[in-house]
Amino acid sequence: MPGAYWIAHVHVTDEAAYGEYAKRATVAIADHGGKFLARGGKYEILEGTDRARHVVAYFDSMQAAHDCYHSDAYQEALSYAKGASERDLMIVEAAE
């Protein structure tokens, strides 16, 4: 079974609230076996909408990535990001 990636592109509008989201989301993601591959850092926009924060997390399966997003812990974390950011987040199946 192939793994899966969470890919997020984020524009933060409230640093303090988003910082609380990030702290709580880190725990929820780790609890579901997620591992960060990219989190912030330097980037180069080649096409599309520029968002200053980019995050990639790897999970062992699409189901694990899905379950993490819908978990109580992640949804609680997400409540801090809502209104504090503009985000695109997707789950993408890894190539085998």
BELLINUR-V150927 format. One record per residue. N is the residue number from 1. OMEGA is omega in whole degrees, 0 to 359 (* if undefined). Layout:
BEGIN
<<N OMEGA> <N OMEGA>>
END
This chain:
BEGIN
<<1 181> <2 175> <3 180> <4 179> <5 161> <6 175> <7 182> <8 173> <9 193> <10 167> <11 183> <12 179> <13 178> <14 185> <15 183> <16 180> <17 181> <18 175> <19 177> <20 174> <21 184> <22 179> <23 182> <24 180> <25 179> <26 180> <27 181> <28 180> <29 179> <30 180> <31 178> <32 177> <33 180> <34 179> <35 179> <36 175> <37 175> <38 182> <39 185> <40 177> <41 181> <42 178> <43 176> <44 178> <45 180> <46 179> <47 172> <48 184> <49 179> <50 170> <51 193> <52 181> <53 181> <54 184> <55 174> <56 176> <57 180> <58 174> <59 182> <60 182> <61 173> <62 182> <63 179> <64 178> <65 178> <66 182> <67 178> <68 182> <69 184> <70 180> <71 177> <72 182> <73 180> <74 179> <75 175> <76 177> <77 183> <78 179> <79 177> <80 180> <81 180> <82 184> <83 180> <84 183> <85 168> <86 190> <87 164> <88 179> <89 179> <90 170> <91 180> <92 178> <93 179> <94 175> <95 180> <96 *>>
END
